[in-house]
Amino acid sequence: MSRRSKKAWRYVRIACLAVALLAASFTLYLDYRVRSEFEGRRFALPARIYARPLELHAGLRIARANVVDELREAGYREGARDGESGWFARDGEGLEIAMRPFVFWDGPQPAKRVRVAFDGGKVAAVRDAEGRDLPLARLDPLPIGGIYPANNEDRVLVRLGEVPKHLVQALIATEDRSFHSHHGFDPRGIARAAMSFFRGDRLQGGSTLTQQLVKNFFLTPERTLWRKLTELGMAVLLELHYSKEEILETYLNEIYLGQDRDRAIHGVGLAALYYFGKPVGHLTLAESALLVAMVKGPALYDPHRHPQRALERRNLVLRETKDRGNVTMEQYAAARASRLGVNPKAPVGTSPHPAFIDLVYRQLRREYDEADLRTEGLRVFTTLDPRVQGAAERVLEHKLAQFDKEKRFGPPALEGAVAVTDSQTGEVQALVGGRDVRYRGFNRALDAARPVGSLLKPAIYLTALAEPSRYTLVTPIDDGPFVWKSRGAPDWRPANYDGKFHGAVPLRTALAQSYNAASARLGTELGIERVLATVKRLGIERELRPYASALLGAVELSPLEVAQMYQTIASGGFRVPLRAIREVTTQDGRPLKRYPLAVEQAFPPEPMYLLAAAMQGIVREGTAQALTNWLPPESAVAAKTGTTDEQRDAWFAGFTGDRLGIVWIGYDDNRAARLSGAAAALPVWGELMAALDPEPLALSRPDGIETVLIDPQSGLRADFTCVGALELPFALGSAPVERAPCASTLGVAVEEVKQRAKGWLERLFGR
């Protein structure tokens, strides 16, 4: 061999050695990545958010149709299915429900069957499968969204042992027949891929389940020869370090199986719930085959968009499974004859109720890190009532569209927001942030701080009624022209909505008719700072400047802030912080934090009772009389309308025996639009509450309150001989003593005896 040849051969050996060293180094690098990332990586699990669970018990005010609606929304199917949970069947006037198992904050609840009887819009009885009475049946709560990682991946982790055997068999028969015998790659598949590459075709084929997992777990989706070689090497290393069972379990949790708007469905655990409304362990052979069919192309074989294509692919998977001897001919035929059976549920994305989820997120961020919320799989149990939320969304969308069509308030794009709470506990049952209820942008219920107009007036009258020696519901208030002078500012001359002044009017009438001049005069007599202090005590935390115009609502608040203020009125003077969360647990159900009811008495019960009674008068004879178009007078609603300067904002706040609702209607650009609370916001509130069958408002009379017959003409004490006499509440010792001209001595004496007897009976038997 010549010197020249020896030299060349030496270069070849050096090059080969260098290549070998590089290959070894790259292999070591890949091995390090495989071991460190596969062992160290935990799936990023979003915080999963649930609505309140429906708790069925005797006496609950809910119609059967409403329970059926909620069951359907939760993915329950109609019709009995032996051996399965997650269905309901109509049973005469009742329901039979096969409840799904669920892990609540207070422990796991197994699957069970219950029978629910209804009578006149109420639950009459709840019994188990053997007919024994149950005190309570708690349904698994409806998932309403989550707080997701940046890519919005969602999954429900499952163990390999939880996955039906036929699903695993179908997956291997269709995607990787030699899975249990190969070492990460299939030589025949690689040969097909190589031939495709050398023909100049798009690089494809040849991937085992292990290679698919490597591609999804470690690599980018690009199709190049270098990436394919990297995938091959990492697949071999993965097989060297981990068992087939570990690889298969990870694959089943990682695989992408569809898109729910902006939410990515990963893993068979979530796919089973999304497509079939049941845990993966309860999937039938046909359902399992459909999930396996989608592995090849979740968009191509989407059963919602391409049902025929999905059916054909599912049947192919069934045939492959049968040909491998994993199912009998009878099982194959039965599965092939079955329908796709997917939930007809419309896509909702990360949440169908983004405004409420936004509120939950903000409350969670006070106590949890952002990373924990997006990766630790926390389970958040909220106060959302699906029936109330659905009604609020439907009504707001419908009424705004109706207003646009009628062109009652100018051009389209009228916006709105709704907040509904439990009037006693402060639990937020519904929140709508705009007319596009699915929009995940500006949340008007939380962030649209707008002038509240006359909604602030109850604070004026509450301040006055807290001094019963000076003010009662019949105290005359001057509604004549009023001028407020302040150094360095123009004179303030509030005018009434109807453009008129009404002279001396009873205090309750000034509030019922929302007279601006009377309210401004009363507020300044009491003291602006005192009134604003009352607003603070009612629950408003925002800094308020002590301008006279603030008395008539020149104060910007969001709908949720208004709800907090009116919550204190609705609960009789007890300040209850609004809350959207009940409990938070870990992924496996271990309790982390409870959010119990917090109550603080902010006002004595007597002036709160008088104010609520006066606000009932607003509906009975004042600016909210139109509410009777939706609710009967027996509902005894207490409410307040609100309209701002130049009619830019329309508000309505009101409460029944069980719910408080706030509605705002306006334009985002703050244009003047001929809006009034009675014409724009009241119809939304009325239609919403009519859909919910509210409890009538029955005020609980405190011991320090008495009722007295009053002549409305004179404001003096009346008797049964006075035409049109009204029974009005007063703080003890504050009622008029002087008799009205229409009253007789005997009549007054009889009336006093009746009142004393009534009070004695109430004390004896309770109210």
Secondary structure, 3 states (H helix, E strand, C coil): CCHHHHHHHHHHHHHHHHHHHHHHHHHHHHHHHHHHHHHHCCCCECEEEECCCCEECCCCECCHHHHHHHHHHCCCEECCCCCCCCEEEEECCEEEEEECCEEECCEEECCEEEEEEEECCEEEEEEECCCCECCCEECCCCEEEEECCCCCEEECCCCHHHCCHHHHHHHHHHHCCCCCCCCCCCHHHHHHHHHHHHCCCCCCCCCCHHHHHHHHHHCCCCCCHHHHHHHHHHHHHHHHHCCHHHHHHHHHHHCEEEEECCEEEEHHHHHHHHHHCCCHHHCCHHHHHHHHHHHCCCCCCCCCCCHHHHHHHHHHHHHHHHHCCCCCHHHHHHHHHCCCCCCCCCCCCCCCCHHHHHHHHHHHCCCCCHHHHHHECCEEEECCCHHHHHHHHHHHHHHHHHHHHHCCCCCCCCEEEEEEEECCCCEEEEEECCCCCCCCCCCHHHHCCEECHHHHHHHHHHHHHCCCCCCCCCCEEEECCCCEEECCEEEECCCCCCCCCCEEEEHHHHHHCCCHHHHHHHHHHHCHHHHHHHHHHCCCCCCCCCCHHHHHCCCEECHHHHHHHHHHHHCCCEECCCECEEEEECCCCCEEEECCCCCEECCCHHHHHHHHHHHHHHHHHCCCHHHHHCCCHHHCCEEEEEECHHHCEEEEEEECCCEEEEEEEECCCCCCCCCCHHHHHHHHHHHHHHCCCCCCCCCCCCCCEEEEEECCCCCCECCCCCCCCEEEEEECCCCCCCECCCCCHHHHHHHHHHHHHHHHHHHHHCC
